[in-house]
Amino acid sequence: MDRHIRIEYAGGATFDYRVSDAAAVELERKLRDWLPDAEITVDDQVTDGLPMVPCAGLWEP
């Protein structure tokens, strides 16, 4: 199952991606460490138009 991840930077840029359920857990954890001022949201609001997260394979277990 895929998930929707939204990354909202404190400076205003927002990015929405599709990511696998397993990868979403790891990616969210890493992003919270790397980007403490960003708002990271993971949910089930997946649409056909969402691009896959760049380098998706890096986040797969």
Buried (B, 14 or more C-beta within 10 A) or exposed (E): EBBBBBBBEEEEEEEBBBBBEEBBBBBBEEBEEEBEEBEBEBEEEBEEEBEEBEEBEEBEE
